[in-house]
């Protein structure tokens, strides 16, 4: 399996989404979100080619739809770097992912 690298930007994005989930749905739903996020990142590390480059966001990163969010990552033969996770409703043309 490729090494999993979590960028500080991914941590910040996940924390913001988690805080929103907890405020709206409670701590247990947030814990489930975090557990599911860890599982999907492990899956992506095993099979990074499941990512999608035709996601419509203003980035060259590979993306993977995760519930109501998109996970963006880069990979090579040795590692997968998780860089951002954003709500699907985010403006796809903004330059935030460049």
mmCIF file as gemmi writes it, N, C-alpha and C atoms, coordinates in Angstrom:
data_model
loop_
_atom_site.group_PDB
_atom_site.id
_atom_site.type_symbol
_atom_site.label_atom_id
_atom_site.label_alt_id
_atom_site.label_comp_id
_atom_site.label_asym_id
_atom_site.label_entity_id
_atom_site.label_seq_id
_atom_site.pdbx_PDB_ins_code
_atom_site.Cartn_x
_atom_site.Cartn_y
_atom_site.Cartn_z
_atom_site.occupancy
_atom_site.B_iso_or_equiv
_atom_site.pdbx_formal_charge
_atom_site.auth_seq_id
_atom_site.auth_asym_id
_atom_site.pdbx_PDB_model_num
ATOM 1 N N . UNK Axp A 1 ? 0.847 -1.19 0 1 0 ? 1 A 1
ATOM 2 C CA . UNK Axp A 1 ? 0 0 0 1 0 ? 1 A 1
ATOM 3 C C . UNK Axp A 1 ? 0.884 1.242 0 1 0 ? 1 A 1
ATOM 4 N N . UNK Axp A 2 ? 0.431 2.26 -0.676 1 0 ? 2 A 1
ATOM 5 C CA . UNK Axp A 2 ? 1.152 3.526 -0.695 1 0 ? 2 A 1
ATOM 6 C C . UNK Axp A 2 ? 1.072 4.182 0.682 1 0 ? 2 A 1
ATOM 7 N N . UNK Axp A 3 ? 2.087 4.959 0.984 1 0 ? 3 A 1
ATOM 8 C CA . UNK Axp A 3 ? 2.099 5.721 2.226 1 0 ? 3 A 1
ATOM 9 C C . UNK Axp A 3 ? 1.03 6.816 2.145 1 0 ? 3 A 1
ATOM 10 N N . UNK Axp A 4 ? 0.28 6.996 3.221 1 0 ? 4 A 1
ATOM 11 C CA . UNK Axp A 4 ? -0.754 8.026 3.294 1 0 ? 4 A 1
ATOM 12 C C . UNK Axp A 4 ? -0.154 9.275 3.921 1 0 ? 4 A 1
ATOM 13 N N . UNK Axp A 5 ? -0.248 10.387 3.207 1 0 ? 5 A 1
ATOM 14 C CA . UNK Axp A 5 ? 0.219 11.678 3.705 1 0 ? 5 A 1
ATOM 15 C C . UNK Axp A 5 ? -0.972 12.628 3.779 1 0 ? 5 A 1
ATOM 16 N N . UNK Axp A 6 ? -1.19 13.193 4.956 1 0 ? 6 A 1
ATOM 17 C CA . UNK Axp A 6 ? -2.297 14.126 5.176 1 0 ? 6 A 1
ATOM 18 C C . UNK Axp A 6 ? -1.719 15.532 5.295 1 0 ? 6 A 1
ATOM 19 N N . UNK Axp A 7 ? -2.078 16.391 4.37 1 0 ? 7 A 1
ATOM 20 C CA . UNK Axp A 7 ? -1.599 17.779 4.394 1 0 ? 7 A 1
ATOM 21 C C . UNK Axp A 7 ? -2.341 18.577 5.465 1 0 ? 7 A 1
ATOM 22 N N . UNK Axp A 8 ? -1.703 19.595 6.034 1 0 ? 8 A 1
ATOM 23 C CA . UNK Axp A 8 ? -2.4 20.46 6.993 1 0 ? 8 A 1
ATOM 24 C C . UNK Axp A 8 ? -3.69 21.043 6.424 1 0 ? 8 A 1
ATOM 25 N N . UNK Axp A 9 ? -3.703 21.347 5.133 1 0 ? 9 A 1
ATOM 26 C CA . UNK Axp A 9 ? -4.918 21.89 4.508 1 0 ? 9 A 1
ATOM 27 C C . UNK Axp A 9 ? -6.053 20.865 4.542 1 0 ? 9 A 1
ATOM 28 N N . UNK Axp A 10 ? -5.745 19.599 4.369 1 0 ? 10 A 1
ATOM 29 C CA . UNK Axp A 10 ? -6.768 18.545 4.446 1 0 ? 10 A 1
ATOM 30 C C . UNK Axp A 10 ? -7.313 18.455 5.865 1 0 ? 10 A 1
ATOM 31 N N . UNK Axp A 11 ? -6.409 18.506 6.848 1 0 ? 11 A 1
ATOM 32 C CA . UNK Axp A 11 ? -6.844 18.488 8.254 1 0 ? 11 A 1
ATOM 33 C C . UNK Axp A 11 ? -7.772 19.662 8.557 1 0 ? 11 A 1
ATOM 34 N N . UNK Axp A 12 ? -7.41 20.852 8.087 1 0 ? 12 A 1
ATOM 35 C CA . UNK Axp A 12 ? -8.254 22.036 8.335 1 0 ? 12 A 1
ATOM 36 C C . UNK Axp A 12 ? -9.616 21.885 7.676 1 0 ? 12 A 1
ATOM 37 N N . UNK Axp A 13 ? -9.617 21.425 6.431 1 0 ? 13 A 1
ATOM 38 C CA . UNK Axp A 13 ? -10.877 21.225 5.72 1 0 ? 13 A 1
ATOM 39 C C . UNK Axp A 13 ? -11.754 20.201 6.438 1 0 ? 13 A 1
ATOM 40 N N . UNK Axp A 14 ? -11.163 19.077 6.832 1 0 ? 14 A 1
ATOM 41 C CA . UNK Axp A 14 ? -11.92 18.022 7.512 1 0 ? 14 A 1
ATOM 42 C C . UNK Axp A 14 ? -12.447 18.503 8.859 1 0 ? 14 A 1
ATOM 43 N N . UNK Axp A 15 ? -11.651 19.282 9.566 1 0 ? 15 A 1
ATOM 44 C CA . UNK Axp A 15 ? -12.086 19.825 10.86 1 0 ? 15 A 1
ATOM 45 C C . UNK Axp A 15 ? -13.277 20.76 10.679 1 0 ? 15 A 1
ATOM 46 N N . UNK Axp A 16 ? -13.222 21.61 9.666 1 0 ? 16 A 1
ATOM 47 C CA . UNK Axp A 16 ? -14.332 22.532 9.416 1 0 ? 16 A 1
ATOM 48 C C . UNK Axp A 16 ? -15.613 21.771 9.061 1 0 ? 16 A 1
ATOM 49 N N . UNK Axp A 17 ? -15.493 20.754 8.225 1 0 ? 17 A 1
ATOM 50 C CA . UNK Axp A 17 ? -16.661 19.956 7.87 1 0 ? 17 A 1
ATOM 51 C C . UNK Axp A 17 ? -17.168 19.208 9.097 1 0 ? 17 A 1
ATOM 52 N N . UNK Axp A 18 ? -16.254 18.644 9.878 1 0 ? 18 A 1
ATOM 53 C CA . UNK Axp A 18 ? -16.637 17.935 11.095 1 0 ? 18 A 1
ATOM 54 C C . UNK Axp A 18 ? -17.355 18.831 12.087 1 0 ? 18 A 1
ATOM 55 N N . UNK Axp A 19 ? -16.865 20.064 12.257 1 0 ? 19 A 1
ATOM 56 C CA . UNK Axp A 19 ? -17.516 21.007 13.165 1 0 ? 19 A 1
ATOM 57 C C . UNK Axp A 19 ? -18.929 21.336 12.681 1 0 ? 19 A 1
ATOM 58 N N . UNK Axp A 20 ? -19.098 21.512 11.389 1 0 ? 20 A 1
ATOM 59 C CA . UNK Axp A 20 ? -20.425 21.758 10.829 1 0 ? 20 A 1
ATOM 60 C C . UNK Axp A 20 ? -21.353 20.573 11.106 1 0 ? 20 A 1
ATOM 61 N N . UNK Axp A 21 ? -20.848 19.37 10.852 1 0 ? 21 A 1
ATOM 62 C CA . UNK Axp A 21 ? -21.654 18.159 11.075 1 0 ? 21 A 1
ATOM 63 C C . UNK Axp A 21 ? -22.053 18.048 12.539 1 0 ? 21 A 1
ATOM 64 N N . UNK Axp A 22 ? -21.115 18.281 13.431 1 0 ? 22 A 1
ATOM 65 C CA . UNK Axp A 22 ? -21.423 18.169 14.862 1 0 ? 22 A 1
ATOM 66 C C . UNK Axp A 22 ? -22.45 19.206 15.293 1 0 ? 22 A 1
ATOM 67 N N . UNK Axp A 23 ? -22.3 20.43 14.83 1 0 ? 23 A 1
ATOM 68 C CA . UNK Axp A 23 ? -23.249 21.482 15.199 1 0 ? 23 A 1
ATOM 69 C C . UNK Axp A 23 ? -24.653 21.167 14.696 1 0 ? 23 A 1
ATOM 70 N N . UNK Axp A 24 ? -24.727 20.554 13.543 1 0 ? 24 A 1
ATOM 71 C CA . UNK Axp A 24 ? -26.03 20.297 12.937 1 0 ? 24 A 1
ATOM 72 C C . UNK Axp A 24 ? -26.638 18.948 13.338 1 0 ? 24 A 1
ATOM 73 N N . UNK Axp A 25 ? -25.783 17.92 13.498 1 0 ? 25 A 1
ATOM 74 C CA . UNK Axp A 25 ? -26.297 16.563 13.686 1 0 ? 25 A 1
ATOM 75 C C . UNK Axp A 25 ? -25.813 15.868 14.964 1 0 ? 25 A 1
ATOM 76 N N . UNK Axp A 26 ? -24.812 16.439 15.641 1 0 ? 26 A 1
ATOM 77 C CA . UNK Axp A 26 ? -24.338 15.848 16.885 1 0 ? 26 A 1
ATOM 78 C C . UNK Axp A 26 ? -22.98 15.176 16.769 1 0 ? 26 A 1
ATOM 79 N N . UNK Axp A 27 ? -22.411 14.888 17.945 1 0 ? 27 A 1
ATOM 80 C CA . UNK Axp A 27 ? -21.048 14.353 18.031 1 0 ? 27 A 1
ATOM 81 C C . UNK Axp A 27 ? -20.927 12.946 17.438 1 0 ? 27 A 1
ATOM 82 N N . UNK Axp A 28 ? -21.955 12.124 17.604 1 0 ? 28 A 1
ATOM 83 C CA . UNK Axp A 28 ? -21.868 10.764 17.082 1 0 ? 28 A 1
ATOM 84 C C . UNK Axp A 28 ? -21.79 10.754 15.557 1 0 ? 28 A 1
ATOM 85 N N . UNK Axp A 29 ? -22.553 11.601 14.912 1 0 ? 29 A 1
ATOM 86 C CA . UNK Axp A 29 ? -22.512 11.679 13.449 1 0 ? 29 A 1
ATOM 87 C C . UNK Axp A 29 ? -21.135 12.17 13.005 1 0 ? 29 A 1
ATOM 88 N N . UNK Axp A 30 ? -20.566 13.114 13.75 1 0 ? 30 A 1
ATOM 89 C CA . UNK Axp A 30 ? -19.214 13.585 13.421 1 0 ? 30 A 1
ATOM 90 C C . UNK Axp A 30 ? -18.202 12.448 13.563 1 0 ? 30 A 1
ATOM 91 N N . UNK Axp A 31 ? -18.304 11.666 14.635 1 0 ? 31 A 1
ATOM 92 C CA . UNK Axp A 31 ? -17.382 10.539 14.814 1 0 ? 31 A 1
ATOM 93 C C . UNK Axp A 31 ? -17.512 9.546 13.654 1 0 ? 31 A 1
ATOM 94 N N . UNK Axp A 32 ? -18.727 9.295 13.226 1 0 ? 32 A 1
ATOM 95 C CA . UNK Axp A 32 ? -18.945 8.4 12.081 1 0 ? 32 A 1
ATOM 96 C C . UNK Axp A 32 ? -18.325 8.97 10.807 1 0 ? 32 A 1
ATOM 97 N N . UNK Axp A 33 ? -18.473 10.275 10.609 1 0 ? 33 A 1
ATOM 98 C CA . UNK Axp A 33 ? -17.872 10.94 9.45 1 0 ? 33 A 1
ATOM 99 C C . UNK Axp A 33 ? -16.359 10.751 9.467 1 0 ? 33 A 1
ATOM 100 N N . UNK Axp A 34 ? -15.733 10.991 10.603 1 0 ? 34 A 1
ATOM 101 C CA . UNK Axp A 34 ? -14.273 10.862 10.713 1 0 ? 34 A 1
ATOM 102 C C . UNK Axp A 34 ? -13.84 9.417 10.454 1 0 ? 34 A 1
ATOM 103 N N . UNK Axp A 35 ? -14.552 8.455 11.032 1 0 ? 35 A 1
ATOM 104 C CA . UNK Axp A 35 ? -14.22 7.044 10.823 1 0 ? 35 A 1
ATOM 105 C C . UNK Axp A 35 ? -14.366 6.661 9.347 1 0 ? 35 A 1
ATOM 106 N N . UNK Axp A 36 ? -15.433 7.111 8.719 1 0 ? 36 A 1
ATOM 107 C CA . UNK Axp A 36 ? -15.645 6.815 7.301 1 0 ? 36 A 1
ATOM 108 C C . UNK Axp A 36 ? -14.594 7.501 6.429 1 0 ? 36 A 1
ATOM 109 N N . UNK Axp A 37 ? -14.202 8.702 6.802 1 0 ? 37 A 1
ATOM 110 C CA . UNK Axp A 37 ? -13.165 9.424 6.063 1 0 ? 37 A 1
ATOM 111 C C . UNK Axp A 37 ? -11.839 8.67 6.134 1 0 ? 37 A 1
ATOM 112 N N . UNK Axp A 38 ? -11.497 8.169 7.3 1 0 ? 38 A 1
ATOM 113 C CA . UNK Axp A 38 ? -10.262 7.385 7.437 1 0 ? 38 A 1
ATOM 114 C C . UNK Axp A 38 ? -10.317 6.138 6.553 1 0 ? 38 A 1
ATOM 115 N N . UNK Axp A 39 ? -11.456 5.474 6.531 1 0 ? 39 A 1
ATOM 116 C CA . UNK Axp A 39 ? -11.607 4.264 5.71 1 0 ? 39 A 1
ATOM 117 C C . UNK Axp A 39 ? -11.477 4.582 4.223 1 0 ? 39 A 1
ATOM 118 N N . UNK Axp A 40 ? -12.105 5.658 3.778 1 0 ? 40 A 1
ATOM 119 C CA . UNK Axp A 40 ? -12.06 5.978 2.354 1 0 ? 40 A 1
ATOM 120 C C . UNK Axp A 40 ? -10.654 6.414 1.942 1 0 ? 40 A 1
ATOM 121 N N . UNK Axp A 41 ? -9.936 7.098 2.823 1 0 ? 41 A 1
ATOM 122 C CA . UNK Axp A 41 ? -8.554 7.478 2.506 1 0 ? 41 A 1
ATOM 123 C C . UNK Axp A 41 ? -7.673 6.238 2.381 1 0 ? 41 A 1
ATOM 124 N N . UNK Axp A 42 ? -7.91 5.234 3.214 1 0 ? 42 A 1
ATOM 125 C CA . UNK Axp A 42 ? -7.174 3.979 3.111 1 0 ? 42 A 1
ATOM 126 C C . UNK Axp A 42 ? -7.49 3.287 1.787 1 0 ? 42 A 1
ATOM 127 N N . UNK Axp A 43 ? -8.767 3.277 1.411 1 0 ? 43 A 1
ATOM 128 C CA . UNK Axp A 43 ? -9.161 2.684 0.131 1 0 ? 43 A 1
ATOM 129 C C . UNK Axp A 43 ? -8.496 3.411 -1.036 1 0 ? 43 A 1
ATOM 130 N N . UNK Axp A 44 ? -8.515 4.719 -1.001 1 0 ? 44 A 1
ATOM 131 C CA . UNK Axp A 44 ? -7.888 5.498 -2.077 1 0 ? 44 A 1
ATOM 132 C C . UNK Axp A 44 ? -6.393 5.209 -2.134 1 0 ? 44 A 1
ATOM 133 N N . UNK Axp A 45 ? -5.743 5.042 -0.979 1 0 ? 45 A 1
ATOM 134 C CA . UNK Axp A 45 ? -4.313 4.728 -0.969 1 0 ? 45 A 1
ATOM 135 C C . UNK Axp A 45 ? -4.041 3.37 -1.625 1 0 ? 45 A 1
ATOM 136 N N . UNK Axp A 46 ? -4.986 2.448 -1.481 1 0 ? 46 A 1
ATOM 137 C CA . UNK Axp A 46 ? -4.846 1.138 -2.123 1 0 ? 46 A 1
ATOM 138 C C . UNK Axp A 46 ? -5.105 1.208 -3.623 1 0 ? 46 A 1
ATOM 139 N N . UNK Axp A 47 ? -6.064 2.053 -4.014 1 0 ? 47 A 1
ATOM 140 C CA . UNK Axp A 47 ? -6.496 2.142 -5.416 1 0 ? 47 A 1
ATOM 141 C C . UNK Axp A 47 ? -6.631 3.601 -5.862 1 0 ? 47 A 1
ATOM 142 N N . UNK Axp A 48 ? -5.545 4.352 -5.931 1 0 ? 48 A 1
ATOM 143 C CA . UNK Axp A 48 ? -5.67 5.778 -6.254 1 0 ? 48 A 1
ATOM 144 C C . UNK Axp A 48 ? -6.234 6.05 -7.643 1 0 ? 48 A 1
ATOM 145 N N . UNK Axp A 49 ? -6.2 5.058 -8.504 1 0 ? 49 A 1
ATOM 146 C CA . UNK Axp A 49 ? -6.751 5.268 -9.844 1 0 ? 49 A 1
ATOM 147 C C . UNK Axp A 49 ? -8.272 5.398 -9.836 1 0 ? 49 A 1
ATOM 148 N N . UNK Axp A 50 ? -8.92 5.174 -8.683 1 0 ? 50 A 1
ATOM 149 C CA . UNK Axp A 50 ? -10.368 5.386 -8.608 1 0 ? 50 A 1
ATOM 150 C C . UNK Axp A 50 ? -10.712 6.868 -8.596 1 0 ? 50 A 1
ATOM 151 N N . UNK Axp A 51 ? -9.696 7.713 -8.489 1 0 ? 51 A 1
ATOM 152 C CA . UNK Axp A 51 ? -9.913 9.156 -8.526 1 0 ? 51 A 1
ATOM 153 C C . UNK Axp A 51 ? -10.385 9.62 -9.896 1 0 ? 51 A 1
ATOM 154 N N . UNK Axp A 52 ? -10.916 10.824 -9.922 1 0 ? 52 A 1
ATOM 155 C CA . UNK Axp A 52 ? -11.532 11.379 -11.114 1 0 ? 52 A 1
ATOM 156 C C . UNK Axp A 52 ? -10.895 12.731 -11.418 1 0 ? 52 A 1
ATOM 157 N N . UNK Axp A 53 ? -10.448 12.914 -12.642 1 0 ? 53 A 1
ATOM 158 C CA . UNK Axp A 53 ? -9.905 14.215 -13.054 1 0 ? 53 A 1
ATOM 159 C C . UNK Axp A 53 ? -10.964 15.082 -13.736 1 0 ? 53 A 1
ATOM 160 N N . UNK Axp A 54 ? -12.11 14.504 -14.063 1 0 ? 54 A 1
ATOM 161 C CA . UNK Axp A 54 ? -13.175 15.235 -14.739 1 0 ? 54 A 1
ATOM 162 C C . UNK Axp A 54 ? -14.244 15.715 -13.776 1 0 ? 54 A 1
ATOM 163 N N . UNK Axp A 55 ? -13.839 16.191 -12.615 1 0 ? 55 A 1
ATOM 164 C CA . UNK Axp A 55 ? -14.777 16.581 -11.557 1 0 ? 55 A 1
ATOM 165 C C . UNK Axp A 55 ? -15.309 17.998 -11.711 1 0 ? 55 A 1
ATOM 166 N N . UNK Axp A 56 ? -14.707 18.789 -12.586 1 0 ? 56 A 1
ATOM 167 C CA . UNK Axp A 56 ? -15.191 20.141 -12.834 1 0 ? 56 A 1
ATOM 168 C C . UNK Axp A 56 ? -14.627 21.207 -11.917 1 0 ? 56 A 1
ATOM 169 N N . UNK Axp A 57 ? -13.807 20.818 -10.943 1 0 ? 57 A 1
ATOM 170 C CA . UNK Axp A 57 ? -13.18 21.813 -10.062 1 0 ? 57 A 1
ATOM 171 C C . UNK Axp A 57 ? -11.935 22.377 -10.724 1 0 ? 57 A 1
ATOM 172 N N . UNK Axp A 58 ? -11.561 23.567 -10.329 1 0 ? 58 A 1
ATOM 173 C CA . UNK Axp A 58 ? -10.433 24.282 -10.897 1 0 ? 58 A 1
ATOM 174 C C . UNK Axp A 58 ? -9.121 23.759 -10.296 1 0 ? 58 A 1
ATOM 175 N N . UNK Axp A 59 ? -8.803 22.504 -10.59 1 0 ? 59 A 1
ATOM 176 C CA . UNK Axp A 59 ? -7.577 21.907 -10.078 1 0 ? 59 A 1
ATOM 177 C C . UNK Axp A 59 ? -7.162 20.752 -10.972 1 0 ? 59 A 1
ATOM 178 N N . UNK Axp A 60 ? -5.891 20.44 -10.959 1 0 ? 60 A 1
ATOM 179 C CA . UNK Axp A 60 ? -5.377 19.281 -11.69 1 0 ? 60 A 1
ATOM 180 C C . UNK Axp A 60 ? -5.261 18.065 -10.78 1 0 ? 60 A 1
ATOM 181 N N . UNK Axp A 61 ? -5.702 18.204 -9.523 1 0 ? 61 A 1
ATOM 182 C CA . UNK Axp A 61 ? -5.67 17.09 -8.582 1 0 ? 61 A 1
ATOM 183 C C . UNK Axp A 61 ? -6.754 16.073 -8.917 1 0 ? 61 A 1
ATOM 184 N N . UNK Axp A 62 ? -6.493 14.835 -8.577 1 0 ? 62 A 1
ATOM 185 C CA . UNK Axp A 62 ? -7.507 13.8 -8.704 1 0 ? 62 A 1
ATOM 186 C C . UNK Axp A 62 ? -8.534 13.999 -7.596 1 0 ? 62 A 1
ATOM 187 N N . UNK Axp A 63 ? -9.796 13.726 -7.897 1 0 ? 63 A 1
ATOM 188 C CA . UNK Axp A 63 ? -10.853 13.904 -6.912 1 0 ? 63 A 1
ATOM 189 C C . UNK Axp A 63 ? -11.658 12.636 -6.721 1 0 ? 63 A 1
ATOM 190 N N . UNK Axp A 64 ? -12.265 12.529 -5.543 1 0 ? 64 A 1
ATOM 191 C CA . UNK Axp A 64 ? -13.127 11.391 -5.24 1 0 ? 64 A 1
ATOM 192 C C . UNK Axp A 64 ? -14.326 11.908 -4.465 1 0 ? 64 A 1
ATOM 193 N N . UNK Axp A 65 ? -15.517 11.592 -4.957 1 0 ? 65 A 1
ATOM 194 C CA . UNK Axp A 65 ? -16.74 12.019 -4.277 1 0 ? 65 A 1
ATOM 195 C C . UNK Axp A 65 ? -16.925 11.182 -3.018 1 0 ? 65 A 1
ATOM 196 N N . UNK Axp A 66 ? -17.079 11.876 -1.895 1 0 ? 66 A 1
ATOM 197 C CA . UNK Axp A 66 ? -17.253 11.235 -0.595 1 0 ? 66 A 1
ATOM 198 C C . UNK Axp A 66 ? -18.481 11.845 0.058 1 0 ? 66 A 1
ATOM 199 N N . UNK Axp A 67 ? -19.611 11.181 -0.094 1 0 ? 67 A 1
ATOM 200 C CA . UNK Axp A 67 ? -20.861 11.734 0.422 1 0 ? 67 A 1
ATOM 201 C C . UNK Axp A 67 ? -21.159 13.056 -0.254 1 0 ? 67 A 1
ATOM 202 N N . UNK Axp A 68 ? -21.287 14.092 0.533 1 0 ? 68 A 1
ATOM 203 C CA . UNK Axp A 68 ? -21.563 15.436 0.002 1 0 ? 68 A 1
ATOM 204 C C . UNK Axp A 68 ? -20.292 16.262 -0.12 1 0 ? 68 A 1
ATOM 205 N N . UNK Axp A 69 ? -19.16 15.602 -0.186 1 0 ? 69 A 1
ATOM 206 C CA . UNK Axp A 69 ? -17.865 16.265 -0.237 1 0 ? 69 A 1
ATOM 207 C C . UNK Axp A 69 ? -17.016 15.665 -1.348 1 0 ? 69 A 1
ATOM 208 N N . UNK Axp A 70 ? -15.974 16.395 -1.709 1 0 ? 70 A 1
ATOM 209 C CA . UNK Axp A 70 ? -14.968 15.894 -2.634 1 0 ? 70 A 1
ATOM 210 C C . UNK Axp A 70 ? -13.635 15.849 -1.914 1 0 ? 70 A 1
ATOM 211 N N . UNK Axp A 71 ? -12.937 14.744 -2.055 1 0 ? 71 A 1
ATOM 212 C CA . UNK Axp A 71 ? -11.573 14.583 -1.542 1 0 ? 71 A 1
ATOM 213 C C . UNK Axp A 71 ? -10.636 14.796 -2.724 1 0 ? 71 A 1
ATOM 214 N N . UNK Axp A 72 ? -9.622 15.634 -2.551 1 0 ? 72 A 1
ATOM 215 C CA . UNK Axp A 72 ? -8.641 15.883 -3.609 1 0 ? 72 A 1
ATOM 216 C C . UNK Axp A 72 ? -7.279 15.405 -3.147 1 0 ? 72 A 1
ATOM 217 N N . UNK Axp A 73 ? -6.591 14.711 -4.065 1 0 ? 73 A 1
ATOM 218 C CA . UNK Axp A 73 ? -5.323 14.099 -3.707 1 0 ? 73 A 1
ATOM 219 C C . UNK Axp A 73 ? -4.406 14 -4.914 1 0 ? 73 A 1
ATOM 220 N N . UNK Axp A 74 ? -3.143 13.782 -4.618 1 0 ? 74 A 1
ATOM 221 C CA . UNK Axp A 74 ? -2.113 13.548 -5.617 1 0 ? 74 A 1
ATOM 222 C C . UNK Axp A 74 ? -1.437 12.239 -5.228 1 0 ? 74 A 1
ATOM 223 N N . UNK Axp A 75 ? -0.915 11.507 -6.181 1 0 ? 75 A 1
ATOM 224 C CA . UNK Axp A 75 ? -0.276 10.243 -5.845 1 0 ? 75 A 1
ATOM 225 C C . UNK Axp A 75 ? 0.822 9.882 -6.828 1 0 ? 75 A 1
ATOM 226 N N . UNK Axp A 76 ? 1.7 9.023 -6.349 1 0 ? 76 A 1
ATOM 227 C CA . UNK Axp A 76 ? 2.71 8.408 -7.189 1 0 ? 76 A 1
ATOM 228 C C . UNK Axp A 76 ? 2.833 6.955 -6.74 1 0 ? 76 A 1
ATOM 229 N N . UNK Axp A 77 ? 3.873 6.277 -7.134 1 0 ? 77 A 1
ATOM 230 C CA . UNK Axp A 77 ? 4.02 4.855 -6.793 1 0 ? 77 A 1
ATOM 231 C C . UNK Axp A 77 ? 4.249 4.623 -5.299 1 0 ? 77 A 1
ATOM 232 N N . UNK Axp A 78 ? 4.72 5.637 -4.585 1 0 ? 78 A 1
ATOM 233 C CA . UNK Axp A 78 ? 5.085 5.454 -3.181 1 0 ? 78 A 1
ATOM 234 C C . UNK Axp A 78 ? 4.084 6.014 -2.182 1 0 ? 78 A 1
ATOM 235 N N . UNK Axp A 79 ? 3.358 7.063 -2.558 1 0 ? 79 A 1
ATOM 236 C CA . UNK Axp A 79 ? 2.488 7.713 -1.578 1 0 ? 79 A 1
ATOM 237 C C . UNK Axp A 79 ? 1.261 8.338 -2.221 1 0 ? 79 A 1
ATOM 238 N N . UNK Axp A 80 ? 0.293 8.608 -1.365 1 0 ? 80 A 1
ATOM 239 C CA . UNK Axp A 80 ? -0.9 9.373 -1.732 1 0 ? 80 A 1
ATOM 240 C C . UNK Axp A 80 ? -0.957 10.55 -0.776 1 0 ? 80 A 1
ATOM 241 N N . UNK Axp A 81 ? -1.009 11.746 -1.324 1 0 ? 81 A 1
ATOM 242 C CA . UNK Axp A 81 ? -1.071 12.972 -0.516 1 0 ? 81 A 1
ATOM 243 C C . UNK Axp A 81 ? -2.491 13.525 -0.59 1 0 ? 81 A 1
ATOM 244 N N . UNK Axp A 82 ? -3.17 13.516 0.543 1 0 ? 82 A 1
ATOM 245 C CA . UNK Axp A 82 ? -4.51 14.075 0.629 1 0 ? 82 A 1
ATOM 246 C C . UNK Axp A 82 ? -4.375 15.557 0.934 1 0 ? 82 A 1
ATOM 247 N N . UNK Axp A 83 ? -4.881 16.392 0.028 1 0 ? 83 A 1
ATOM 248 C CA . UNK Axp A 83 ? -4.63 17.826 0.097 1 0 ? 83 A 1
ATOM 249 C C . UNK Axp A 83 ? -5.838 18.649 0.507 1 0 ? 83 A 1
ATOM 250 N N . UNK Axp A 84 ? -7.032 18.268 0.074 1 0 ? 84 A 1
ATOM 251 C CA . UNK Axp A 84 ? -8.243 19.031 0.402 1 0 ? 84 A 1
ATOM 252 C C . UNK Axp A 84 ? -9.445 18.106 0.475 1 0 ? 84 A 1
ATOM 253 N N . UNK Axp A 85 ? -10.406 18.485 1.295 1 0 ? 85 A 1
ATOM 254 C CA . UNK Axp A 85 ? -11.743 17.896 1.264 1 0 ? 85 A 1
ATOM 255 C C . UNK Axp A 85 ? -12.707 19.071 1.365 1 0 ? 85 A 1
ATOM 256 N N . UNK Axp A 86 ? -13.608 19.155 0.4 1 0 ? 86 A 1
ATOM 257 C CA . UNK Axp A 86 ? -14.506 20.312 0.333 1 0 ? 86 A 1
ATOM 258 C C . UNK Axp A 86 ? -15.946 19.874 0.09 1 0 ? 86 A 1
ATOM 259 N N . UNK Axp A 87 ? -16.894 20.655 0.595 1 0 ? 87 A 1
ATOM 260 C CA . UNK Axp A 87 ? -18.301 20.375 0.293 1 0 ? 87 A 1
ATOM 261 C C . UNK Axp A 87 ? -18.557 20.479 -1.212 1 0 ? 87 A 1
ATOM 262 N N . UNK Axp A 88 ? -19.374 19.596 -1.74 1 0 ? 88 A 1
ATOM 263 C CA . UNK Axp A 88 ? -19.655 19.582 -3.172 1 0 ? 88 A 1
ATOM 264 C C . UNK Axp A 88 ? -20.284 20.885 -3.645 1 0 ? 88 A 1
ATOM 265 N N . UNK Axp A 89 ? -20.909 21.62 -2.734 1 0 ? 89 A 1
ATOM 266 C CA . UNK Axp A 89 ? -21.552 22.876 -3.138 1 0 ? 89 A 1
ATOM 267 C C . UNK Axp A 89 ? -20.546 24.017 -3.32 1 0 ? 89 A 1
ATOM 268 N N . UNK Axp A 90 ? -19.274 23.779 -3.022 1 0 ? 90 A 1
ATOM 269 C CA . UNK Axp A 90 ? -18.225 24.794 -3.157 1 0 ? 90 A 1
ATOM 270 C C . UNK Axp A 90 ? -18.122 25.248 -4.609 1 0 ? 90 A 1
ATOM 271 N N . UNK Axp A 91 ? -17.844 26.51 -4.822 1 0 ? 91 A 1
ATOM 272 C CA . UNK Axp A 91 ? -17.699 27.074 -6.165 1 0 ? 91 A 1
ATOM 273 C C . UNK Axp A 91 ? -16.574 26.353 -6.909 1 0 ? 91 A 1
ATOM 274 N N . UNK Axp A 92 ? -16.921 25.648 -7.949 1 0 ? 92 A 1
ATOM 275 C CA . UNK Axp A 92 ? -15.95 24.833 -8.681 1 0 ? 92 A 1
ATOM 276 C C . UNK Axp A 92 ? -14.928 25.663 -9.456 1 0 ? 92 A 1
ATOM 277 N N . UNK Axp A 93 ? -15.201 26.902 -9.725 1 0 ? 93 A 1
ATOM 278 C CA . UNK Axp A 93 ? -14.286 27.705 -10.533 1 0 ? 93 A 1
ATOM 279 C C . UNK Axp A 93 ? -13.38 28.614 -9.722 1 0 ? 93 A 1
ATOM 280 N N . UNK Axp A 94 ? -13.567 28.66 -8.399 1 0 ? 94 A 1
ATOM 281 C CA . UNK Axp A 94 ? -12.694 29.504 -7.602 1 0 ? 94 A 1
ATOM 282 C C . UNK Axp A 94 ? -11.277 28.938 -7.611 1 0 ? 94 A 1
ATOM 283 N N . UNK Axp A 95 ? -10.275 29.773 -7.47 1 0 ? 95 A 1
ATOM 284 C CA . UNK Axp A 95 ? -8.879 29.324 -7.588 1 0 ? 95 A 1
ATOM 285 C C . UNK Axp A 95 ? -8.308 28.71 -6.312 1 0 ? 95 A 1
ATOM 286 N N . UNK Axp A 96 ? -9.132 28.358 -5.355 1 0 ? 96 A 1
ATOM 287 C CA . UNK Axp A 96 ? -8.632 27.883 -4.064 1 0 ? 96 A 1
ATOM 288 C C . UNK Axp A 96 ? -7.86 26.585 -4.134 1 0 ? 96 A 1
ATOM 289 N N . UNK Axp A 97 ? -8.028 25.776 -5.167 1 0 ? 97 A 1
ATOM 290 C CA . UNK Axp A 97 ? -7.347 24.482 -5.251 1 0 ? 97 A 1
ATOM 291 C C . UNK Axp A 97 ? -6.084 24.501 -6.098 1 0 ? 97 A 1
ATOM 292 N N . UNK Axp A 98 ? -5.772 25.594 -6.708 1 0 ? 98 A 1
ATOM 293 C CA . UNK Axp A 98 ? -4.618 25.615 -7.618 1 0 ? 98 A 1
ATOM 294 C C . UNK Axp A 98 ? -3.331 25.293 -6.901 1 0 ? 98 A 1
